[in-house]
Amino acid sequence: MDSIPLGLRHSMESGNCVLFVGAGIGHYVTGTDGKPGPDAVTLARELAERFKIPASSDHFDLSKISEVVQLRHGRAELETFLRKRLADLEPDEHLRWLFSLRWGAIFTTNYDNVIERAYELNPNPRQQPKSFSSTSDLLHINTPLDVPIYHLHGALFGQSQSNIIITQSDYATFKERRRMLFELLKRDFATSNVLYVGYSNNDPNWHMVHTEIESEFYPSKLPPAYRVAPGTDPLDAEILKSKGLETIDAKLNEFRQLAEPALKDLEDTATYLHRLAERVPSRLSEAYQNNPAATLRFLTSWIFVNQAPLHEAPNTEAFLKGDRANWGLIAQRQHFQRDIEDEIYDELLDYATSTTATPRSVILLGSAGYGMTTQLLSTAVRLVEEQAGPIYMHRPGTAFMEGDVEFAASIFPNERPIFIVDNAADFSSQNQFSGGNTPRPKNPCVLPAG
């Protein structure tokens, strides 16, 4: 095959194609130990080995082995093993490319957060992910900037409590527990083209989902669907095609080589994006024009201090009662200045005016109640007054994503950005810019405080 099917190409260009992701994408992720992520068979084998459960060497049934682990050792032991095995998985460049495209929705039977992680690492996302794993999670989706990610079998990460479907007993009752998610799936199957990635023709999860959807709509035919799967038996491919499911015999990296040159991202939401532009500081307007989703995601978690509301009325009374100081109070110097401020300020100003290409971190340590947050706000305002460069301050209670830092570092290529993070201990794994496979932003300076 020299190119992707025309129908798939048009669907992907429009951003309306629905992506269905299976455990086979484990070949394109790695753990902290450098090993690839497991598919369903590998995970079943590892469970059997860890809990010493005899199983046929040529057939490892994940639901069956999980059921036995739960019976013998309890649900907590089963889920502890799964969390440890599926934690900290990093997507490779091909998987990150896949999730850099615009999708109508993403459905997955995986328990990990690899999809979400791919969006976090992307400095220029076209969409912001919104993840759901149960009916109670469902929220309004702000199209075209948001993409819903539906974990049909639950998720092990980012949830207050586990809700995964993995044992045979779980599968017996999963339909009721995921009824609304499956209703959304049926709607999208009936109205959109679907692309399957990470499912073989023998994958039991894929068979179950596809057979149920097919039976729901019989005798009507679903819109054409496509699957990326290497090594499919020609007879199986012929049978699947007769059912409206065309097989692209390729690995993900090979599919990328076919698709990437042909795809053209269509922007047909100018009016909507223009309205959202009112929320963007004027100095970031060019960045917003070039990539609105990335800019809005960044501003969700970061304040561009250079254009913060320094003119607002000081919240002096509330501040004296223990509230966080607002920008007006800091700008008018109605707070108590600590002796350490001049030293920190001089250190950061030296960084802003230096020519070194080495990133720098300045750490301010102190106990709660010592005015650390006020100190950071004051330092940020002084740097803005001195026109030291772009100053960004992390918003309390929001996500810290490496992709946001990389994106912000690219906005003003001739200036040296300074990132200020309060309570940085909450994000100790993310603010190590030189670790793992994460791209290293050019010349960032971070001032965290604990």
TORDRENVEX-307195 format. One record per residue (C-alpha): residue number from 1; residue in one letter; x, y, z. Coordinates in steps of 0.2 Angstrom, whole numbers, always signed. Example, Ala and Ser with C-alpha at 12.3 -4.5 7.8 and 13.67 -1.06 7.14 Angstrom:
2
SITE resi resn     X     Y     Z
SITE    1    a   +62   -22   +39
SITE    2    s   +68    -5   +36
END
This chain:
450
SITE resi resn     X     Y     Z
SITE    1    m    +0    +0    +0
SITE    2    d    +7   +17    -6
SITE    3    s    -5   +28    +4
SITE    4    i   -19   +27   +16
SITE    5    p   -37   +25   +10
SITE    6    l   -45   +41    +3
SITE    7    g   -60   +39   +15
SITE    8    l   -49   +38   +30
SITE    9    r   -38   +52   +24
SITE   10    h   -53   +64   +23
SITE   11    s   -60   +59   +39
SITE   12    m   -43   +62   +48
SITE   13    e   -41   +79   +39
SITE   14    s   -58   +84   +45
SITE   15    g   -54   +80   +63
SITE   16    n   -70   +69   +64
SITE   17    c   -62   +52   +64
SITE   18    v   -64   +42   +80
SITE   19    l   -48   +33   +86
SITE   20    f   -50   +16   +95
SITE   21    v   -34   +11  +105
SITE   22    g   -29    -6  +111
SITE   23    a   -16   -15  +121
SITE   24    g    -5   -17  +106
SITE   25    i    +1    +1  +107
SITE   26    g   +12    -6  +121
SITE   27    h   +25   -10  +108
SITE   28    y   +27    +9  +106
SITE   29    v   +29   +14  +125
SITE   30    t   +43   +10  +137
SITE   31    g   +44   +10  +156
SITE   32    t   +57   +17  +168
SITE   33    d   +67    +0  +166
SITE   34    g   +68    +2  +147
SITE   35    k   +56   -12  +143
SITE   36    p   +41   -10  +132
SITE   37    g   +24    -9  +139
SITE   38    p   +14   -25  +139
SITE   39    d    +0   -31  +128
SITE   40    a   -14   -42  +135
SITE   41    v    -5   -58  +133
SITE   42    t   +11   -52  +140
SITE   43    l    +2   -45  +155
SITE   44    a    -7   -61  +158
SITE   45    r   +10   -71  +157
SITE   46    e   +18   -59  +170
SITE   47    l    +3   -60  +182
SITE   48    a    +5   -79  +180
SITE   49    e   +23   -79  +184
SITE   50    r   +22   -67  +198
SITE   51    f    +8   -76  +207
SITE   52    k   +14   -93  +202
SITE   53    i    -2   -98  +193
SITE   54    p    +1  -112  +180
SITE   55    a    -6  -108  +163
SITE   56    s    -4  -115  +146
SITE   57    s   +12  -109  +138
SITE   58    d    +3  -105  +121
SITE   59    h   -12   -97  +129
SITE   60    f   -13   -84  +142
SITE   61    d   -30   -77  +146
SITE   62    l   -29   -61  +155
SITE   63    s   -47   -61  +162
SITE   64    k   -45   -79  +168
SITE   65    i   -28   -77  +176
SITE   66    s   -34   -61  +184
SITE   67    e   -49   -70  +192
SITE   68    v   -38   -83  +200
SITE   69    v   -26   -70  +207
SITE   70    q   -41   -61  +214
SITE   71    l   -47   -77  +222
SITE   72    r   -31   -82  +229
SITE   73    h   -23   -65  +234
SITE   74    g   -37   -52  +234
SITE   75    r   -41   -38  +223
SITE   76    a   -29   -26  +231
SITE   77    e   -14   -37  +227
SITE   78    l   -20   -38  +209
SITE   79    e   -22   -20  +207
SITE   80    t    -6   -16  +216
SITE   81    f    +4   -27  +203
SITE   82    l    -5   -19  +189
SITE   83    r    -2    -1  +194
SITE   84    k   +16    -5  +197
SITE   85    r   +18   -13  +180
SITE   86    l    +8    +1  +170
SITE   87    a   +15   +16  +179
SITE   88    d   +27   +29  +171
SITE   89    l   +25   +22  +154
SITE   90    e   +32   +34  +141
SITE   91    p   +25   +35  +123
SITE   92    d   +38   +35  +109
SITE   93    e   +38   +47   +95
SITE   94    h   +26   +38   +83
SITE   95    l   +13   +36   +97
SITE   96    r   +15   +55  +101
SITE   97    w   +12   +59   +83
SITE   98    l    -4   +49   +83
SITE   99    f   -11   +59   +97
SITE  100    s    -5   +75   +90
SITE  101    l   -18   +73   +77
SITE  102    r   -36   +80   +79
SITE  103    w   -49   +67   +83
SITE  104    g   -68   +67   +86
SITE  105    a   -66   +55  +101
SITE  106    i   -54   +42  +108
SITE  107    f   -60   +26  +115
SITE  108    t   -48   +13  +123
SITE  109    t   -49    -3  +133
SITE  110    n   -32    +1  +141
SITE  111    y   -30    +4  +160
SITE  112    d   -14   +15  +159
SITE  113    n   -12   +34  +156
SITE  114    v    -1   +33  +140
SITE  115    i   -13   +43  +130
SITE  116    e   -15   +57  +142
SITE  117    r    +4   +56  +144
SITE  118    a    +7   +59  +125
SITE  119    y    -4   +75  +126
SITE  120    e    +6   +81  +142
SITE  121    l   +22   +79  +132
SITE  122    n   +16   +88  +117
SITE  123    p   +21  +106  +116
SITE  124    n    +9  +110  +102
SITE  125    p    -7  +100  +105
SITE  126    r   -21  +103   +94
SITE  127    q   -33   +98  +107
SITE  128    q   -35   +96  +126
SITE  129    p   -39   +79  +133
SITE  130    k   -53   +76  +144
SITE  131    s   -53   +58  +152
SITE  132    f   -68   +48  +157
SITE  133    s   -69   +30  +164
SITE  134    s   -87   +29  +171
SITE  135    t  -104   +37  +169
SITE  136    s  -101   +48  +184
SITE  137    d   -86   +56  +176
SITE  138    l   -94   +63  +161
SITE  139    l   -93   +82  +158
SITE  140    h   -97   +94  +144
SITE  141    i   -84   +93  +130
SITE  142    n   -79  +110  +123
SITE  143    t   -77  +106  +104
SITE  144    p   -66  +108   +94
SITE  145    l   -53  +111  +107
SITE  146    d   -56   +96  +118
SITE  147    v   -55   +78  +114
SITE  148    p   -64   +65  +125
SITE  149    i   -54   +50  +130
SITE  150    y   -66   +36  +136
SITE  151    h   -58   +22  +146
SITE  152    l   -71    +8  +142
SITE  153    h   -63    -4  +154
SITE  154    g   -59    +9  +168
SITE  155    a   -42   +17  +173
SITE  156    l   -29   +14  +186
SITE  157    f   -23   +32  +186
SITE  158    g   -31   +49  +189
SITE  159    q   -46   +41  +198
SITE  160    s   -51   +43  +216
SITE  161    q   -54   +24  +217
SITE  162    s   -51   +10  +205
SITE  163    n   -65    +5  +193
SITE  164    i   -56    -7  +181
SITE  165    i   -64   -22  +172
SITE  166    i   -51   -36  +171
SITE  167    t   -57   -52  +179
SITE  168    q   -70   -64  +172
SITE  169    s   -82   -58  +185
SITE  170    d   -79   -40  +180
SITE  171    y   -84   -44  +162
SITE  172    a  -100   -52  +168
SITE  173    t  -106   -35  +175
SITE  174    f   -96   -22  +165
SITE  175    k  -111   -17  +153
SITE  176    e  -121   -10  +167
SITE  177    r  -106    -1  +175
SITE  178    r  -101    +7  +158
SITE  179    r  -118    +9  +150
SITE  180    m  -117   +28  +146
SITE  181    l   -99   +26  +139
SITE  182    f  -105   +12  +128
SITE  183    e  -120   +23  +122
SITE  184    l  -108   +36  +117
SITE  185    l   -97   +23  +108
SITE  186    k  -112   +17   +98
SITE  187    r  -117   +34   +93
SITE  188    d   -99   +38   +87
SITE  189    f   -99   +21   +78
SITE  190    a  -115   +25   +69
SITE  191    t  -110   +43   +63
SITE  192    s   -91   +42   +61
SITE  193    n   -77   +33   +53
SITE  194    v   -67   +23   +66
SITE  195    l   -48   +19   +66
SITE  196    y   -42    +5   +76
SITE  197    v   -24    +4   +82
SITE  198    g   -16    -9   +94
SITE  199    y   -29   -23   +91
SITE  200    s   -26   -39   +82
SITE  201    n   -39   -49   +74
SITE  202    n   -38   -61   +88
SITE  203    d   -39   -49  +102
SITE  204    p   -54   -54  +113
SITE  205    n   -57   -36  +119
SITE  206    w   -58   -30  +101
SITE  207    h   -69   -45   +96
SITE  208    m   -81   -42  +110
SITE  209    v   -83   -23  +107
SITE  210    h   -85   -24   +88
SITE  211    t   -97   -39   +88
SITE  212    e  -108   -30  +100
SITE  213    i  -108   -14   +90
SITE  214    e  -111   -24   +74
SITE  215    s  -126   -33   +82
SITE  216    e  -134   -17   +88
SITE  217    f  -135   -10   +70
SITE  218    y  -139   -26   +61
SITE  219    p  -145   -26   +47
SITE  220    s  -139    -8   +44
SITE  221    k  -121    -6   +39
SITE  222    l  -109    +5   +50
SITE  223    p   -99   +19   +41
SITE  224    p   -82   +12   +34
SITE  225    a   -69    +8   +47
SITE  226    y   -51    +5   +46
SITE  227    r   -38    -5   +57
SITE  228    v   -19    -3   +57
SITE  229    a   -12   -21   +60
SITE  230    p    +3   -29   +53
SITE  231    g    +3   -47   +47
SITE  232    t   -16   -50   +46
SITE  233    d   -20   -66   +37
SITE  234    p   -27   -62   +20
SITE  235    l   -42   -72   +22
SITE  236    d   -46   -63   +39
SITE  237    a   -43   -47   +30
SITE  238    e   -55   -52   +16
SITE  239    i   -69   -56   +29
SITE  240    l   -66   -40   +38
SITE  241    k   -67   -30   +23
SITE  242    s   -84   -38   +18
SITE  243    k   -90   -31   +35
SITE  244    g   -84   -13   +31
SITE  245    l   -68   -15   +40
SITE  246    e   -52   -12   +29
SITE  247    t   -35   -18   +36
SITE  248    i   -20    -7   +33
SITE  249    d    -6   -20   +34
SITE  250    a    +7    -9   +43
SITE  251    k   +15    -6   +60
SITE  252    l   +12   +11   +67
SITE  253    n   +28   +19   +62
SITE  254    e   +24   +13   +44
SITE  255    f    +7   +20   +45
SITE  256    r   +14   +36   +50
SITE  257    q   +25   +36   +35
SITE  258    l   +10   +34   +24
SITE  259    a    -1   +46   +33
SITE  260    e   +10   +61   +38
SITE  261    p   +13   +68   +21
SITE  262    a    -5   +66   +15
SITE  263    l   -14   +74   +30
SITE  264    k   -19   +92   +30
SITE  265    d   -26   +99   +46
SITE  266    l   -42  +109   +42
SITE  267    e   -46  +124   +53
SITE  268    d   -64  +128   +51
SITE  269    t   -68  +136   +68
SITE  270    a   -61  +154   +65
SITE  271    t   -76  +162   +73
SITE  272    y   -75  +151   +89
SITE  273    l   -57  +153   +91
SITE  274    h   -58  +172   +89
SITE  275    r   -70  +173  +103
SITE  276    l   -58  +163  +114
SITE  277    a   -44  +175  +110
SITE  278    e   -51  +188  +121
SITE  279    r   -45  +178  +136
SITE  280    v   -27  +178  +129
SITE  281    p   -14  +192  +135
SITE  282    s   -10  +203  +120
SITE  283    r    +8  +198  +120
SITE  284    l    +4  +180  +118
SITE  285    s    -8  +183  +103
SITE  286    e    +4  +177   +90
SITE  287    a    +7  +161   +99
SITE  288    y   -12  +159  +100
SITE  289    q   -14  +162   +82
SITE  290    n    -1  +149   +78
SITE  291    n    -8  +136   +90
SITE  292    p   -24  +140  +100
SITE  293    a   -25  +124  +109
SITE  294    a    -8  +124  +116
SITE  295    t    -9  +142  +121
SITE  296    l   -26  +140  +130
SITE  297    r   -19  +124  +139
SITE  298    f    -4  +133  +144
SITE  299    l   -14  +148  +151
SITE  300    t   -25  +135  +161
SITE  301    s    -9  +131  +172
SITE  302    w    +2  +146  +170
SITE  303    i    +0  +165  +173
SITE  304    f    +9  +177  +161
SITE  305    v   +15  +189  +175
SITE  306    n   +21  +202  +162
SITE  307    q    +2  +205  +159
SITE  308    a    -5  +200  +176
SITE  309    p   -18  +212  +183
SITE  310    l    -5  +223  +193
SITE  311    h   -18  +237  +193
SITE  312    e   -31  +228  +202
SITE  313    a   -37  +235  +220
SITE  314    p   -26  +227  +233
SITE  315    n   -35  +214  +244
SITE  316    t   -26  +220  +260
SITE  317    e   -39  +216  +272
SITE  318    a   -41  +198  +266
SITE  319    f   -22  +196  +265
SITE  320    l   -20  +201  +283
SITE  321    k   -33  +188  +288
SITE  322    g   -22  +174  +279
SITE  323    d   -28  +175  +261
SITE  324    r   -16  +174  +246
SITE  325    a   -10  +192  +241
SITE  326    n   -17  +198  +224
SITE  327    w    -6  +206  +211
SITE  328    g   -12  +223  +215
SITE  329    l    -6  +221  +233
SITE  330    i   +11  +215  +228
SITE  331    a   +13  +229  +215
SITE  332    q    +9  +242  +228
SITE  333    r   +21  +235  +240
SITE  334    q    +9  +232  +254
SITE  335    h   +17  +216  +260
SITE  336    f   +32  +214  +271
SITE  337    q   +48  +211  +261
SITE  338    r   +60  +198  +267
SITE  339    d   +79  +200  +268
SITE  340    i   +81  +185  +256
SITE  341    e   +71  +194  +242
SITE  342    d   +86  +205  +235
SITE  343    e   +97  +189  +235
SITE  344    i   +85  +179  +225
SITE  345    y   +81  +194  +213
SITE  346    d   +99  +197  +210
SITE  347    e  +102  +178  +206
SITE  348    l   +87  +178  +193
SITE  349    l   +92  +195  +185
SITE  350    d  +110  +188  +183
SITE  351    y  +102  +173  +174
SITE  352    a   +91  +184  +163
SITE  353    t  +106  +194  +157
SITE  354    s  +119  +180  +155
SITE  355    t  +123  +171  +139
SITE  356    t  +125  +153  +146
SITE  357    a  +115  +140  +138
SITE  358    t  +113  +130  +154
SITE  359    p   +97  +129  +163
SITE  360    r   +97  +135  +181
SITE  361    s   +86  +131  +196
SITE  362    v   +84  +142  +211
SITE  363    i   +76  +134  +226
SITE  364    l   +68  +143  +240
SITE  365    l   +65  +133  +255
SITE  366    g   +54  +137  +270
SITE  367    s   +40  +131  +282
SITE  368    a   +22  +134  +279
SITE  369    g   +17  +151  +286
SITE  370    y   +33  +159  +282
SITE  371    g   +27  +169  +268
SITE  372    m   +35  +159  +254
SITE  373    t   +21  +162  +242
SITE  374    t   +21  +181  +245
SITE  375    q   +40  +181  +242
SITE  376    l   +38  +172  +225
SITE  377    l   +24  +184  +220
SITE  378    s   +35  +199  +225
SITE  379    t   +50  +192  +215
SITE  380    a   +40  +189  +200
SITE  381    v   +33  +207  +200
SITE  382    r   +50  +215  +202
SITE  383    l   +57  +205  +188
SITE  384    v   +43  +211  +177
SITE  385    e   +46  +229  +182
SITE  386    e   +64  +227  +177
SITE  387    q   +59  +219  +160
SITE  388    a   +70  +204  +164
SITE  389    g   +60  +194  +151
SITE  390    p   +44  +183  +150
SITE  391    i   +40  +178  +168
SITE  392    y   +27  +163  +171
SITE  393    m   +20  +158  +187
SITE  394    h   +11  +141  +190
SITE  395    r    -7  +142  +195
SITE  396    p   -10  +134  +212
SITE  397    g   -20  +117  +210
SITE  398    t   -17  +115  +191
SITE  399    a    -7  +102  +181
SITE  400    f   +11  +104  +178
SITE  401    m   +15   +97  +161
SITE  402    e   +32   +97  +153
SITE  403    g   +25  +101  +136
SITE  404    d   +18  +117  +143
SITE  405    v   +36  +122  +148
SITE  406    e   +43  +118  +131
SITE  407    f   +29  +127  +123
SITE  408    a   +31  +143  +133
SITE  409    a   +50  +143  +131
SITE  410    s   +47  +144  +112
SITE  411    i   +35  +159  +112
SITE  412    f   +49  +172  +114
SITE  413    p   +64  +164  +106
SITE  414    n   +76  +178  +109
SITE  415    e   +72  +180  +127
SITE  416    r   +76  +170  +142
SITE  417    p   +60  +163  +151
SITE  418    i   +58  +162  +170
SITE  419    f   +46  +149  +177
SITE  420    i   +40  +151  +195
SITE  421    v   +33  +136  +204
SITE  422    d   +25  +137  +221
SITE  423    n   +25  +121  +232
SITE  424    a   +36  +113  +219
SITE  425    a   +38   +97  +229
SITE  426    d   +20   +92  +222
SITE  427    f   +28   +91  +205
SITE  428    s   +45   +84  +209
SITE  429    s   +45   +71  +194
SITE  430    q   +40   +84  +181
SITE  431    n   +52   +99  +185
SITE  432    q   +67   +88  +181
SITE  433    f   +70   +95  +163
SITE  434    s   +85   +84  +159
SITE  435    g   +77   +67  +164
SITE  436    g   +71   +52  +153
SITE  437    n   +65   +55  +135
SITE  438    t   +57   +72  +139
SITE  439    p   +63   +86  +127
SITE  440    r   +74   +98  +136
SITE  441    p   +67  +117  +134
SITE  442    k   +80  +129  +129
SITE  443    n   +87  +139  +144
SITE  444    p   +73  +138  +157
SITE  445    c   +75  +145  +174
SITE  446    v   +64  +138  +187
SITE  447    l   +61  +146  +205
SITE  448    p   +52  +132  +215
SITE  449    a   +48  +134  +233
SITE  450    g   +42  +121  +246
END
